[in-house]
Amino acid sequence: MATTRVVISEEDVDAVGFGDATHEKVETLLRWVRDTERFELAPSVPADYPLAMASDFLMQLGDLEAAWHVAAEAERDPRADPYRTLANLVEVRLRQGRADDARELTNAARADPDVDPLIVEQIGELFERYDLPRDALRWFTIGIRLLESAGAADTLQYDVFCTARFRVRRDAGMPWDMFDRDDVRSQEIFEVSPPE
């Protein structure tokens, strides 16, 4: 007699995401994906979604190697969203002190004109957090150019990129450039004025 599989909905996955990371939550998410005899992901739930969440939890729990392998497993899902787990993979390598490997992981996204601006923001923030200002600056500038080319320079996301670029340059002690001088909004946020 065939066993009826439990269908896992997006709401089920989201419910696990609330609260602190635990090994039990990781095991639940991985079981839903891997135990295909007992569980079935709903059509709206690609496997990379619970896997990315499990990878996030594993990083929070300090298990970097497991986080890496789960994120890599998510990337192999045929229905995976492009770059959903890229930030996980990059952060693992940055936490391991492997900045060159982290940069290499981002090559495809950096060259993709259709990359999601939120992914660009995530990568820029990671490089900023791990004290790599030139890499962070490159990614926030990519985000600015991406939105400019899409005619979206009047959006909140564009302002986020501009402010992040300004912040990175300021914190790194870089000299003002023309973009900084024209970025009046960021000057107001950080209460600074361009030098004479």
C-alpha positions as CSV (number, residue, x, y, z in Angstrom):
1,M,0.0,0.0,0.0
2,A,1.4,3.3,-1.0
3,T,2.2,5.8,1.7
4,T,0.5,9.2,1.3
5,R,3.2,11.9,1.3
6,V,2.8,15.1,3.4
7,V,2.7,18.1,1.2
8,I,4.9,20.9,2.5
9,S,3.6,24.4,1.7
10,E,5.4,27.7,1.6
11,E,3.6,28.6,4.8
12,D,5.1,25.5,6.5
13,V,8.6,26.6,5.5
14,D,8.0,30.2,6.6
15,A,6.7,29.0,10.0
16,V,10.0,27.2,10.6
17,G,11.9,30.4,9.7
18,F,10.5,32.3,12.7
19,G,12.6,32.6,15.8
20,D,16.1,31.5,16.6
21,A,18.2,29.0,14.6
22,T,18.2,25.5,16.0
23,H,19.5,22.1,14.9
24,E,16.0,20.8,15.1
25,K,14.8,23.4,12.5
26,V,17.7,22.5,10.2
27,E,16.8,18.8,10.5
28,T,13.2,19.5,9.7
29,L,14.0,21.6,6.6
30,L,16.4,19.0,5.3
31,R,14.1,16.1,5.9
32,W,11.3,17.9,4.0
33,V,13.6,18.1,1.0
34,R,15.5,14.9,1.2
35,D,12.9,12.4,2.5
36,T,10.9,12.2,-0.7
37,E,9.1,9.0,0.4
38,R,7.4,10.9,3.3
39,F,7.3,14.5,2.1
40,E,6.5,16.4,-1.1
41,L,7.2,20.1,-1.7
42,A,4.2,22.0,-3.0
43,P,4.6,23.3,-6.6
44,S,5.2,26.8,-5.2
45,V,8.1,25.6,-3.1
46,P,11.3,25.0,-5.0
47,A,13.8,22.9,-3.0
48,D,16.3,25.8,-2.8
49,Y,14.0,27.7,-0.6
50,P,14.0,25.5,2.5
51,L,17.6,24.6,1.7
52,A,18.7,28.2,1.7
53,M,16.9,28.7,5.1
54,A,18.7,25.6,6.5
55,S,22.0,27.0,5.3
56,D,21.3,30.3,7.0
57,F,20.5,28.5,10.2
58,L,23.7,26.5,10.0
59,M,25.7,29.6,9.6
60,Q,24.1,31.1,12.6
61,L,24.9,27.9,14.5
62,G,28.6,28.2,13.4
63,D,28.7,25.1,11.2
64,L,30.2,26.7,8.2
65,E,31.1,23.5,6.3
66,A,27.5,22.2,6.6
67,A,26.2,25.6,5.6
68,W,28.3,25.5,2.5
69,H,27.2,22.0,1.4
70,V,23.5,22.8,2.0
71,A,23.8,26.0,0.0
72,A,25.6,24.2,-2.8
73,E,22.8,21.5,-2.8
74,A,20.2,24.3,-3.1
75,E,22.0,25.7,-6.2
76,R,21.7,22.3,-7.9
77,D,17.9,22.3,-7.6
78,P,16.6,22.6,-11.2
79,R,13.9,25.1,-10.1
80,A,16.3,27.2,-8.0
81,D,16.0,30.9,-8.2
82,P,19.2,32.4,-9.7
83,Y,21.7,33.4,-7.0
84,R,19.3,32.6,-4.0
85,T,22.1,31.0,-2.0
86,L,24.9,33.1,-3.4
87,A,25.1,35.2,-0.3
88,N,25.3,32.1,1.8
89,L,28.2,30.7,-0.2
90,V,30.0,34.1,-0.2
91,E,29.6,34.6,3.5
92,V,30.9,31.1,4.3
93,R,34.1,31.9,2.4
94,L,34.4,35.3,3.9
95,R,34.1,33.9,7.4
96,Q,36.8,31.4,6.6
97,G,39.1,34.3,5.5
98,R,38.9,33.2,1.8
99,A,38.2,36.5,0.2
100,D,39.5,35.5,-3.2
101,D,37.3,32.5,-3.3
102,A,34.3,34.7,-2.3
103,R,35.1,37.1,-5.1
104,E,35.2,34.3,-7.6
105,L,31.8,33.0,-6.6
106,T,30.3,36.4,-7.6
107,N,31.7,36.5,-11.1
108,A,28.5,35.3,-12.8
109,A,26.2,37.6,-10.9
110,R,28.5,40.6,-11.5
111,A,28.4,40.0,-15.3
112,D,24.6,39.4,-15.3
113,P,22.6,42.4,-16.4
114,D,19.4,40.8,-15.1
115,V,20.7,40.0,-11.6
116,D,18.2,41.0,-8.9
117,P,19.3,44.3,-7.3
118,L,18.6,42.8,-3.8
119,I,21.3,40.1,-4.5
120,V,23.7,42.9,-5.5
121,E,22.8,44.7,-2.2
122,Q,23.4,41.5,-0.2
123,I,26.8,40.9,-1.7
124,G,27.9,44.5,-1.2
125,E,26.8,44.4,2.4
126,L,28.7,41.2,3.0
127,F,31.9,42.7,1.7
128,E,31.4,45.8,3.7
129,R,30.7,43.7,6.9
130,Y,33.9,41.8,6.4
131,D,36.0,44.9,6.0
132,L,36.5,44.8,2.2
133,P,35.5,48.3,1.3
134,R,36.8,48.2,-2.3
135,D,34.7,45.1,-3.0
136,A,31.7,46.6,-1.3
137,L,32.1,49.8,-3.2
138,R,32.3,47.9,-6.5
139,W,29.0,46.1,-5.7
140,F,27.1,49.1,-4.6
141,T,28.2,50.9,-7.8
142,I,27.1,47.9,-9.8
143,G,23.7,48.3,-8.2
144,I,23.6,52.0,-9.1
145,R,24.5,51.4,-12.7
146,L,22.0,48.5,-12.9
147,L,19.1,50.6,-11.8
148,E,20.2,53.6,-13.9
149,S,20.2,51.4,-17.0
150,A,16.7,50.1,-16.1
151,G,15.4,53.7,-15.7
152,A,14.9,53.1,-12.0
153,A,17.0,55.9,-10.6
154,D,14.0,57.4,-8.7
155,T,13.4,54.3,-6.5
156,L,14.1,53.5,-2.9
157,Q,16.5,50.8,-3.9
158,Y,18.6,53.3,-5.9
159,D,18.8,55.5,-2.8
160,V,19.9,52.5,-0.7
161,F,22.8,51.9,-3.1
162,C,23.8,55.5,-3.2
163,T,23.8,55.8,0.6
164,A,25.7,52.5,0.9
165,R,28.3,53.7,-1.6
166,F,28.7,57.0,0.2
167,R,29.0,55.2,3.6
168,V,31.7,52.9,2.4
169,R,33.8,55.6,0.9
170,R,33.4,57.8,4.0
171,D,34.3,54.9,6.4
172,A,37.3,54.0,4.3
173,G,38.6,57.5,4.3
174,M,38.4,57.8,0.5
175,P,38.5,61.3,-1.0
176,W,35.3,62.8,-2.3
177,D,34.5,62.1,-5.9
178,M,32.0,63.8,-8.2
179,F,29.3,61.3,-7.4
180,D,29.8,62.0,-3.7
181,R,29.5,65.7,-4.3
182,D,26.3,65.3,-6.3
183,D,24.8,62.9,-3.7
184,V,23.0,65.5,-1.6
185,R,20.7,63.0,0.0
186,S,23.5,61.0,1.5
187,Q,25.2,64.2,2.6
188,E,22.1,65.1,4.5
189,I,21.8,61.6,6.1
190,F,25.4,61.7,7.3
191,E,25.3,65.4,8.1
192,V,28.4,66.2,6.0
193,S,29.3,68.7,3.3
194,P,31.8,68.3,0.5
195,P,35.2,69.9,1.1
196,E,35.9,73.2,-0.5
